[in-house]
Amino acid sequence: MTIERRGIVMTIDSDCEANTLITGTLQLRGFKVFKVMNVEEALKKLNEVQGWFDAVILVGDIAMTHGGMLISKIKQINSNIQILAVAEHHSDEAKVLEYGADEFTIKPISTETVVNKLVAMLEHEKATDKSLA
């Protein structure tokens, strides 16, 4: 069985167990995934690879405490990277989207729902790219 590569994703979550669940589900769905646990690791990896990720998933406290700075830096490195923020509270939505995230959802959320939102976000981006061509 061949798995079609769907894209390259970085997950940023300080909760190791949750990060592993999301990473594993993404891999099963055909994504190449880089898992990091904090902002410093994320920025180091983004700079090392010059931003060749298709998407970044920011989860929990990282989305809110460091979201503005991190989203801004991600977009500076590569403005085409799609960002999905998974925050603790619905009241965080306006702030995270204002920072520049492309999609927002709140916890608790299943890993399948995170993957489905990511797939929809990336497919929308591809459709937009084709319509501009």
KANORHU-V602118 format. One record per residue. N is the residue number from 0. RES is the residue in one small letter. SS is DSSP state (H for helix, E for strand, L for the rest). PHI is phi as a letter, one per 20 degrees, with the letter a starting at -180 (NA if undefined). OMEGA is omega in radians with two decimals (999 if undefined). Layout:
n=N res=RES ss=SS phi=PHI omega=OMEGA
n=N res=RES ss=SS phi=PHI omega=OMEGA
This chain:
n=0 res=m ss=L phi=NA omega=3.13
n=1 res=t ss=L phi=d omega=3.10
n=2 res=i ss=L phi=e omega=3.10
n=3 res=e ss=L phi=f omega=3.08
n=4 res=r ss=L phi=f omega=-3.08
n=5 res=r ss=L phi=d omega=-3.12
n=6 res=g ss=E phi=q omega=-3.12
n=7 res=i ss=E phi=d omega=-3.01
n=8 res=v ss=E phi=c omega=2.97
n=9 res=m ss=E phi=d omega=3.02
n=10 res=t ss=E phi=d omega=-3.14
n=11 res=i ss=E phi=c omega=-3.12
n=12 res=d ss=L phi=b omega=3.14
n=13 res=s ss=L phi=f omega=3.08
n=14 res=d ss=L phi=e omega=-3.02
n=15 res=c ss=H phi=g omega=-3.11
n=16 res=e ss=H phi=f omega=3.13
n=17 res=a ss=H phi=f omega=3.14
n=18 res=n ss=H phi=f omega=3.12
n=19 res=t ss=H phi=f omega=3.11
n=20 res=l ss=H phi=f omega=3.13
n=21 res=i ss=H phi=f omega=3.14
n=22 res=t ss=H phi=g omega=-3.13
n=23 res=g ss=H phi=f omega=3.13
n=24 res=t ss=H phi=f omega=3.10
n=25 res=l ss=H phi=f omega=3.13
n=26 res=q ss=H phi=f omega=3.10
n=27 res=l ss=H phi=f omega=3.14
n=28 res=r ss=L phi=e omega=3.01
n=29 res=g ss=L phi=n omega=3.11
n=30 res=f ss=E phi=e omega=2.94
n=31 res=k ss=E phi=e omega=-2.98
n=32 res=v ss=E phi=c omega=3.00
n=33 res=f ss=E phi=d omega=-3.09
n=34 res=k ss=E phi=d omega=3.04
n=35 res=v ss=E phi=c omega=-3.02
n=36 res=m ss=L phi=d omega=-3.10
n=37 res=n ss=L phi=b omega=-3.08
n=38 res=v ss=H phi=f omega=-3.11
n=39 res=e ss=H phi=f omega=3.10
n=40 res=e ss=H phi=f omega=-3.11
n=41 res=a ss=H phi=f omega=-3.12
n=42 res=l ss=H phi=f omega=3.11
n=43 res=k ss=H phi=f omega=-3.12
n=44 res=k ss=H phi=f omega=3.12
n=45 res=l ss=H phi=g omega=3.13
n=46 res=n ss=H phi=f omega=3.13
n=47 res=e ss=H phi=g omega=-3.04
n=48 res=v ss=L phi=d omega=3.10
n=49 res=q ss=L phi=l omega=2.99
n=50 res=g ss=L phi=m omega=-3.11
n=51 res=w ss=L phi=e omega=3.07
n=52 res=f ss=L phi=f omega=3.02
n=53 res=d ss=L phi=e omega=-3.10
n=54 res=a ss=E phi=b omega=3.05
n=55 res=v ss=E phi=c omega=3.06
n=56 res=i ss=E phi=d omega=3.09
n=57 res=l ss=E phi=d omega=-3.05
n=58 res=v ss=E phi=c omega=2.97
n=59 res=g ss=L phi=m omega=-3.07
n=60 res=d ss=H phi=g omega=-3.12
n=61 res=i ss=H phi=f omega=-3.14
n=62 res=a ss=H phi=f omega=-3.09
n=63 res=m ss=H phi=e omega=-3.05
n=64 res=t ss=H phi=f omega=-3.09
n=65 res=h ss=L phi=d omega=-3.03
n=66 res=g ss=H phi=g omega=-3.09
n=67 res=g ss=H phi=g omega=-3.12
n=68 res=m ss=H phi=f omega=-3.06
n=69 res=l ss=H phi=f omega=3.13
n=70 res=i ss=H phi=f omega=3.11
n=71 res=s ss=H phi=f omega=-3.14
n=72 res=k ss=H phi=f omega=3.12
n=73 res=i ss=H phi=g omega=-3.11
n=74 res=k ss=H phi=f omega=3.06
n=75 res=q ss=H phi=f omega=-3.13
n=76 res=i ss=H phi=f omega=3.12
n=77 res=n ss=L phi=b omega=-3.07
n=78 res=s ss=L phi=f omega=3.14
n=79 res=n ss=L phi=e omega=3.11
n=80 res=i ss=L phi=f omega=3.08
n=81 res=q ss=E phi=e omega=-3.09
n=82 res=i ss=E phi=c omega=3.05
n=83 res=l ss=E phi=d omega=3.11
n=84 res=a ss=E phi=d omega=3.08
n=85 res=v ss=E phi=d omega=-3.03
n=86 res=a ss=E phi=d omega=-3.10
n=87 res=e ss=L phi=e omega=-3.01
n=88 res=h ss=L phi=c omega=3.12
n=89 res=h ss=H phi=f omega=3.14
n=90 res=s ss=H phi=f omega=3.13
n=91 res=d ss=H phi=e omega=-3.00
n=92 res=e ss=H phi=g omega=-3.08
n=93 res=a ss=H phi=g omega=-3.11
n=94 res=k ss=H phi=f omega=-3.09
n=95 res=v ss=H phi=f omega=3.12
n=96 res=l ss=H phi=f omega=3.08
n=97 res=e ss=H phi=f omega=3.09
n=98 res=y ss=H phi=f omega=3.13
n=99 res=g ss=L phi=p omega=3.07
n=100 res=a ss=L phi=f omega=-3.12
n=101 res=d ss=L phi=e omega=-3.11
n=102 res=e ss=E phi=b omega=-3.09
n=103 res=f ss=E phi=c omega=2.98
n=104 res=t ss=E phi=b omega=-3.11
n=105 res=i ss=E phi=d omega=3.04
n=106 res=k ss=L phi=e omega=-0.13
n=107 res=p ss=L phi=f omega=-3.12
n=108 res=i ss=L phi=b omega=3.14
n=109 res=s ss=L phi=f omega=3.11
n=110 res=t ss=H phi=f omega=3.11
n=111 res=e ss=H phi=f omega=3.12
n=112 res=t ss=H phi=f omega=3.09
n=113 res=v ss=H phi=f omega=-3.13
n=114 res=v ss=H phi=f omega=3.13
n=115 res=n ss=H phi=f omega=3.10
n=116 res=k ss=H phi=f omega=3.12
n=117 res=l ss=H phi=f omega=3.13
n=118 res=v ss=H phi=g omega=3.13
n=119 res=a ss=H phi=f omega=3.14
n=120 res=m ss=H phi=f omega=-3.13
n=121 res=l ss=H phi=f omega=3.11
n=122 res=e ss=H phi=f omega=3.08
n=123 res=h ss=H phi=f omega=3.12
n=124 res=e ss=H phi=f omega=3.11
n=125 res=k ss=H phi=f omega=3.14
n=126 res=a ss=H phi=f omega=3.11
n=127 res=t ss=H phi=f omega=3.11
n=128 res=d ss=H phi=g omega=-3.13
n=129 res=k ss=H phi=f omega=-3.11
n=130 res=s ss=H phi=f omega=3.11
n=131 res=l ss=H phi=e omega=-3.08
n=132 res=a ss=L phi=f omega=999
